[in-house]
Amino acid sequence: MALADHQALIASLVPDAVGELVQADRDQALAAAVSRYSQDRPRPTYETVTAQAGTSFLALPAAWVEGFSKLTRVERPIGEAPPSYLPSEAWALTLTALGERIWLETPAAAGEEIGAVFTAPHAVDAGQDTVPESDRVAVACFASSLLCEQLATLTAGQGAPTIDADSVDYGARSRDLARRAGAFAQRYYDHLGIDPKRNVAAGTVVAPRESDSRGSPRLFHGPRPLGSWG
């Protein structure tokens, strides 16, 4: 599924007939949703690491993301069917003077390849899409919940109408948007089997933009941490 398909799906869930959203808003909401999804269901990744010399320490895989990735298995020797994984007590992720390294109970020979199974964040961009097809609607729903919640906040801040016959009931619209935000988020939680009252996965919050060139409110004017989604 291409990035454009994710964008179209979010646009269909949160249609914008009055021009309050631009594509950058949806893109930022999608990025936030992918970040949240990565915490809830990280991407399993496999990479071989080559020992540089006879040593008990190996460099981390090239795709390792500091502060996110977790080492789950070590394959040694590689290429067997079924795969041969070391017992958990025979390896560890440890901090050395050169940074984090993989420690092996039995030193590796120079040039030996060791298989590392670890977690990595998901990515959705012009070059790749790692979100499984079965979870794509759920990710779009979480992005939609962010958009609806921000629109609800902006709408509530617009105040009461002064001309009843020709004005929008901003309070009612804000409540409806907040309800939709909650419904979208719940669809995400239900699909992934998450109890939002117990889940503490880190989230990314998108911040509202102040106004466009016409003075109308828009969303997401630069990053501003407001807390976590859950």
C-alpha contacts under 8 A as a table, 3 or more apart, distances in Angstrom:
res1	aa1	res2	aa2	distance
1	M	5	D	6.19
1	M	6	H	7.40
1	M	129	D	6.66
1	M	133	E	7.64
2	A	5	D	5.29
2	A	6	H	6.81
2	A	125	D	7.81
2	A	126	A	7.12
2	A	128	Q	7.65
2	A	129	D	6.79
3	L	6	H	5.22
3	L	7	Q	6.30
3	L	124	V	6.32
3	L	125	D	5.55
3	L	126	A	5.81
3	L	129	D	7.31
4	A	7	Q	4.98
4	A	8	A	6.09
5	D	8	A	5.05
5	D	9	L	6.13
6	H	9	L	5.14
6	H	10	I	6.34
6	H	30	L	7.97
6	H	136	R	7.74
6	H	140	A	6.99
7	Q	10	I	5.32
7	Q	11	A	6.19
7	Q	26	R	6.89
7	Q	27	D	7.07
7	Q	30	L	7.85
8	A	11	A	5.02
8	A	12	S	6.18
9	L	12	S	5.17
9	L	13	L	6.42
9	L	137	V	7.77
9	L	140	A	6.70
10	I	13	L	5.11
10	I	14	V	6.19
10	I	26	R	7.10
10	I	140	A	5.48
10	I	141	C	7.40
10	I	143	A	7.10
10	I	144	S	6.18
11	A	14	V	5.20
11	A	15	P	5.40
11	A	16	D	7.66
11	A	26	R	7.54
12	S	15	P	5.51
13	L	141	C	7.58
13	L	144	S	6.62
14	V	144	S	6.21
14	V	147	L	7.63
14	V	148	C	7.45
16	D	19	G	5.90
16	D	20	E	6.61
16	D	21	L	6.52
19	G	22	V	7.23
20	E	216	S	7.77
20	E	217	P	7.01
20	E	218	R	5.79
20	E	219	L	7.87
21	L	25	D	6.09
21	L	26	R	7.55
21	L	218	R	6.50
21	L	219	L	6.96
22	V	25	D	5.46
22	V	26	R	7.02
23	Q	26	R	5.25
23	Q	27	D	6.16
24	A	27	D	4.95
24	A	28	Q	6.10
25	D	28	Q	5.28
25	D	29	A	6.25
25	D	147	L	7.82
25	D	219	L	6.19
25	D	220	F	6.30
26	R	29	A	5.01
26	R	30	L	6.04
26	R	143	A	7.56
26	R	147	L	7.41
27	D	30	L	5.02
27	D	31	A	6.19
28	Q	31	A	5.03
28	Q	32	A	6.21
28	Q	206	V	6.93
28	Q	220	F	7.67
29	A	32	A	5.06
29	A	33	A	6.14
29	A	143	A	4.87
29	A	144	S	7.35
29	A	146	L	6.29
29	A	147	L	6.62
29	A	206	V	6.61
30	L	33	A	4.99
30	L	34	V	6.12
30	L	139	V	7.66
30	L	140	A	6.96
30	L	143	A	5.12
31	A	34	V	5.14
31	A	35	S	6.19
31	A	124	V	7.64
32	A	35	S	5.05
32	A	36	R	6.28
32	A	143	A	6.98
32	A	203	G	7.19
32	A	204	T	5.11
32	A	205	V	6.60
32	A	206	V	7.06
33	A	36	R	5.07
33	A	37	Y	6.06
33	A	139	V	5.86
33	A	140	A	7.37
33	A	142	F	5.62
33	A	143	A	5.05
33	A	204	T	7.60
34	V	37	Y	4.93
34	V	38	S	5.99
34	V	122	H	6.51
34	V	123	A	7.03
34	V	124	V	7.40
34	V	139	V	6.61
35	S	38	S	5.10
35	S	39	Q	6.60
35	S	121	P	7.23
35	S	122	H	7.33
35	S	203	G	6.64
35	S	204	T	6.68
36	R	39	Q	5.28
36	R	40	D	6.42
36	R	201	A	7.18
36	R	202	A	6.53
36	R	203	G	4.88
36	R	204	T	6.68
37	Y	40	D	5.00
37	Y	41	R	5.74
37	Y	42	P	7.23
37	Y	122	H	7.73
37	Y	139	V	6.85
38	S	41	R	5.26
38	S	42	P	4.48
38	S	43	R	6.89
38	S	120	A	7.70
38	S	121	P	4.92
38	S	122	H	5.49
39	Q	42	P	5.68
39	Q	121	P	7.46
39	Q	201	A	5.76
39	Q	202	A	6.47
39	Q	203	G	7.79
40	D	201	A	6.28
42	P	119	T	5.80
42	P	120	A	5.95
42	P	121	P	5.65
42	P	122	H	6.86
43	R	119	T	5.37
43	R	120	A	5.10
43	R	121	P	5.79
43	R	122	H	5.95
43	R	130	T	7.76
44	P	117	V	7.02
44	P	118	F	5.86
44	P	119	T	4.68
44	P	120	A	6.44
45	T	117	V	5.71
45	T	118	F	5.29
45	T	119	T	5.64
45	T	120	A	6.45
46	Y	115	G	7.00
46	Y	116	A	5.70
46	Y	117	V	4.61
46	Y	118	F	6.43
47	E	61	P	6.26
47	E	62	A	7.99
47	E	63	A	7.92
47	E	115	G	5.86
47	E	116	A	5.41
47	E	117	V	6.74
48	T	61	P	7.14
48	T	113	E	6.09
48	T	114	I	5.45
48	T	115	G	4.35
48	T	116	A	5.93
49	V	58	L	7.20
49	V	59	A	7.13
49	V	60	L	7.38
49	V	61	P	6.12
49	V	113	E	5.53
49	V	114	I	5.23
49	V	115	G	6.26
49	V	116	A	7.08
50	T	58	L	7.64
50	T	110	A	7.96
50	T	111	G	5.65
50	T	112	E	5.62
50	T	113	E	4.45
50	T	114	I	6.34
51	A	54	G	7.17
51	A	55	T	7.40
51	A	58	L	6.03
51	A	59	A	7.89
51	A	108	A	6.34
51	A	109	A	6.74
51	A	110	A	5.39
51	A	111	G	5.14
51	A	112	E	5.42
51	A	113	E	6.39
51	A	114	I	7.67
52	Q	55	T	7.96
52	Q	110	A	5.27
52	Q	111	G	5.89
53	A	108	A	7.45
53	A	109	A	6.19
53	A	110	A	3.95
53	A	111	G	6.87
54	G	107	P	6.21
54	G	108	A	5.31
54	G	109	A	4.45
54	G	110	A	4.95
55	T	58	L	7.53
55	T	107	P	4.90
55	T	108	A	5.50
55	T	109	A	7.01
55	T	110	A	7.84
56	S	103	W	5.52
56	S	104	L	4.90
56	S	105	E	6.61
56	S	106	T	6.45
56	S	107	P	4.11
56	S	108	A	6.14
57	F	101	R	5.96
57	F	102	I	5.43
57	F	103	W	4.64
57	F	104	L	6.27
57	F	107	P	7.52
58	L	101	R	5.60
58	L	102	I	4.96
58	L	103	W	6.54
58	L	104	L	7.92
59	A	100	E	7.71
59	A	101	R	5.28
59	A	102	I	6.45
60	L	64	W	6.50
60	L	100	E	7.25
60	L	101	R	5.86
60	L	102	I	6.58
61	P	64	W	5.32
61	P	116	A	7.28
63	A	120	A	7.57
64	W	69	S	5.90
64	W	118	F	7.84
64	W	119	T	7.98
64	W	120	A	6.78
65	V	68	F	5.52
65	V	69	S	5.27
65	V	120	A	6.51
65	V	121	P	7.86
66	E	69	S	6.28
68	F	119	T	7.72
68	F	120	A	6.86
68	F	121	P	7.41
69	S	118	F	6.36
69	S	119	T	4.90
69	S	120	A	5.26
69	S	121	P	7.73
70	K	118	F	5.36
70	K	119	T	5.36
70	K	120	A	7.82
71	L	74	V	7.95
71	L	93	L	7.20
71	L	116	A	7.15
71	L	117	V	6.11
71	L	118	F	4.31
71	L	119	T	6.76
72	T	116	A	7.88
72	T	117	V	5.64
72	T	118	F	5.28
72	T	119	T	7.59
73	R	85	Y	6.60
73	R	86	L	7.39
73	R	88	S	7.68
73	R	116	A	6.14
73	R	117	V	4.96
73	R	118	F	6.99
74	V	85	Y	5.56
74	V	86	L	5.77
74	V	91	W	7.42
74	V	114	I	7.10
74	V	115	G	5.63
74	V	116	A	4.88
74	V	117	V	6.20
75	E	78	I	5.70
75	E	83	P	6.85
75	E	84	S	5.62
75	E	85	Y	4.33
75	E	86	L	6.15
75	E	114	I	6.06
75	E	115	G	4.55
75	E	116	A	6.29
75	E	117	V	7.76
76	R	84	S	5.91
76	R	85	Y	5.90
76	R	86	L	6.31
76	R	114	I	5.71
76	R	115	G	6.54
77	P	80	E	7.09
77	P	84	S	6.45
77	P	85	Y	7.94
77	P	113	E	7.78
77	P	114	I	6.77
77	P	115	G	7.91
78	I	83	P	7.00
78	I	84	S	7.01
78	I	113	E	7.18
78	I	114	I	6.43
78	I	115	G	6.17
79	G	83	P	6.63
80	E	83	P	4.93
80	E	84	S	6.21
81	A	84	S	7.56
86	L	90	A	6.16
86	L	91	W	7.36
87	P	90	A	5.51
87	P	91	W	7.52
88	S	91	W	5.95
88	S	92	A	7.55
89	E	92	A	7.39
90	A	104	L	6.04
90	A	105	E	4.94
90	A	106	T	7.55
91	W	102	I	7.00
91	W	103	W	5.40
91	W	104	L	4.61
91	W	105	E	5.90
92	A	102	I	5.85
92	A	103	W	5.14
92	A	104	L	6.85
93	L	100	E	6.80
93	L	101	R	5.88
93	L	102	I	4.72
93	L	103	W	6.06
94	T	100	E	5.55
94	T	101	R	5.51
94	T	102	I	6.24
94	T	103	W	6.47
95	L	98	L	7.82
95	L	99	G	5.52
95	L	100	E	4.32
95	L	101	R	6.18
96	T	99	G	5.04
96	T	100	E	5.85
96	T	101	R	6.66
98	L	101	R	7.85
104	L	107	P	5.95
104	L	108	A	7.59
108	A	112	E	6.25
109	A	112	E	5.40
122	H	129	D	7.68
122	H	130	T	5.54
122	H	131	V	6.45
123	A	128	Q	6.52
123	A	129	D	5.69
123	A	130	T	5.66
123	A	131	V	7.36
124	V	127	G	7.75
124	V	128	Q	5.69
124	V	129	D	4.39
124	V	130	T	6.51
124	V	131	V	7.36
125	D	128	Q	5.51
125	D	129	D	6.44
131	V	135	D	6.59
131	V	136	R	6.30
132	P	135	D	5.51
132	P	136	R	6.48
133	E	136	R	5.33
134	S	137	V	7.47
135	D	138	A	5.29
135	D	139	V	6.39
135	D	191	H	7.83
136	R	139	V	5.16
136	R	140	A	6.23
137	V	140	A	4.97
137	V	141	C	6.10
138	A	141	C	4.98
138	A	142	F	6.41
138	A	187	R	6.65
138	A	188	Y	4.71
138	A	191	H	6.57
139	V	142	F	5.18
139	V	143	A	6.36
139	V	188	Y	6.79
140	A	143	A	5.06
140	A	144	S	6.09
141	C	144	S	4.92
141	C	145	S	6.16
141	C	184	F	5.01
141	C	185	A	6.42
141	C	187	R	6.80
141	C	188	Y	6.09
142	F	145	S	5.01
142	F	146	L	6.53
142	F	184	F	6.12
142	F	185	A	5.26
142	F	188	Y	5.93
143	A	146	L	5.26
143	A	147	L	6.50
144	S	147	L	5.07
144	S	148	C	6.10
144	S	181	A	6.98
144	S	184	F	6.54
145	S	148	C	5.17
145	S	149	E	6.06
145	S	180	R	7.03
145	S	181	A	4.00
145	S	182	G	6.59
145	S	183	A	7.63
145	S	184	F	5.13
145	S	185	A	5.51
146	L	149	E	5.22
146	L	150	Q	6.22
146	L	181	A	6.73
146	L	205	V	7.73
146	L	206	V	7.37
147	L	150	Q	5.29
147	L	151	L	6.11
147	L	181	A	7.64
148	C	151	L	5.04
148	C	152	A	5.98
148	C	177	L	5.32
148	C	178	A	6.43
148	C	180	R	6.63
148	C	181	A	5.03
149	E	152	A	4.99
149	E	153	T	6.29
149	E	177	L	6.50
149	E	178	A	5.49
149	E	181	A	5.41
150	Q	153	T	5.11
150	Q	154	L	6.29
150	Q	207	A	7.77
150	Q	208	P	6.67
150	Q	219	L	7.17
151	L	154	L	5.10
151	L	155	T	5.96
151	L	174	S	7.46
151	L	177	L	6.93
151	L	219	L	7.75
152	A	155	T	5.12
152	A	156	A	6.08
152	A	173	R	7.34
152	A	174	S	4.32
152	A	175	R	6.89
152	A	176	D	7.84
152	A	177	L	5.14
152	A	178	A	5.61
153	T	156	A	5.27
153	T	157	G	6.39
153	T	174	S	6.90
154	L	157	G	5.14
154	L	158	Q	6.65
154	L	208	P	7.99
154	L	217	P	7.07
155	T	158	Q	5.32
155	T	159	G	7.79
155	T	170	Y	5.83
155	T	171	G	7.46
155	T	173	R	7.14
155	T	174	S	5.46
156	A	159	G	6.34
156	A	170	Y	6.08
156	A	171	G	5.85
156	A	174	S	5.42
158	Q	170	Y	6.96
159	G	170	Y	6.78
159	G	171	G	7.81
160	A	169	D	7.07
160	A	170	Y	6.38
160	A	171	G	7.24
161	P	164	D	6.21
161	P	167	S	5.59
161	P	168	V	6.59
161	P	169	D	6.58
161	P	170	Y	7.28
162	T	167	S	7.27
163	I	166	D	5.75
163	I	167	S	5.73
164	D	167	S	5.46
164	D	168	V	7.85
168	V	173	R	7.85
169	D	172	A	5.51
169	D	173	R	6.27
170	Y	173	R	5.02
170	Y	174	S	5.92
171	G	174	S	5.14
171	G	175	R	6.25
172	A	175	R	5.14
172	A	176	D	6.15
173	R	176	D	5.01
173	R	177	L	6.12
174	S	177	L	5.13
174	S	178	A	6.14
175	R	178	A	5.04
175	R	179	R	6.12
176	D	179	R	5.04
176	D	180	R	6.20
177	L	180	R	5.01
177	L	181	A	6.09
178	A	181	A	4.98
178	A	182	G	6.31
179	R	182	G	5.19
179	R	183	A	6.23
180	R	183	A	4.97
180	R	184	F	6.09
181	A	184	F	5.26
181	A	185	A	6.22
182	G	185	A	5.16
182	G	186	Q	6.08
183	A	186	Q	5.08
183	A	187	R	6.30
184	F	187	R	5.18
184	F	188	Y	6.57
185	A	188	Y	5.12
185	A	189	Y	6.33
186	Q	189	Y	4.95
186	Q	190	D	5.94
187	R	190	D	5.16
187	R	191	H	6.08
188	Y	191	H	5.29
188	Y	192	L	6.36
189	Y	192	L	5.35
189	Y	193	G	5.81
189	Y	194	I	4.77
189	Y	195	D	6.72
189	Y	196	P	6.82
190	D	193	G	4.96
190	D	194	I	6.21
190	D	195	D	7.99
191	H	194	I	7.79
194	I	199	N	6.67
195	D	198	R	5.52
195	D	199	N	5.90
196	P	199	N	5.01
196	P	200	V	7.86
196	P	230	G	5.70
197	K	230	G	7.79
199	N	230	G	6.98
200	V	230	G	7.03
201	A	230	G	7.53
202	A	228	S	6.31
202	A	229	W	7.44
203	G	228	S	4.87
203	G	229	W	5.16
203	G	230	G	7.42
204	T	225	P	7.67
204	T	227	G	7.84
204	T	228	S	6.10
204	T	229	W	6.80
205	V	224	R	7.69
205	V	225	P	6.20
205	V	226	L	6.22
205	V	227	G	6.72
205	V	228	S	6.28
205	V	229	W	6.74
206	V	220	F	5.83
206	V	223	P	6.60
206	V	224	R	7.05
206	V	225	P	7.55
207	A	219	L	6.71
207	A	220	F	4.43
207	A	221	H	6.44
207	A	222	G	6.83
207	A	223	P	5.96
207	A	224	R	5.44
207	A	225	P	7.27
207	A	226	L	7.43
208	P	218	R	6.58
208	P	219	L	3.94
208	P	220	F	3.91
208	P	221	H	5.61
208	P	222	G	7.99
209	R	217	P	6.91
209	R	218	R	4.88
209	R	219	L	3.93
209	R	220	F	4.25
209	R	221	H	3.58
209	R	222	G	7.19
210	E	217	P	5.60
210	E	218	R	5.87
210	E	219	L	6.90
210	E	220	F	7.98
210	E	221	H	6.48
211	S	214	R	7.49
211	S	215	G	5.13
211	S	216	S	5.03
211	S	217	P	4.18
211	S	218	R	5.14
211	S	219	L	7.94
212	D	215	G	5.23
212	D	216	S	5.43
212	D	217	P	6.35
212	D	218	R	6.22
213	S	216	S	7.45
218	R	221	H	7.85
220	F	223	P	7.04
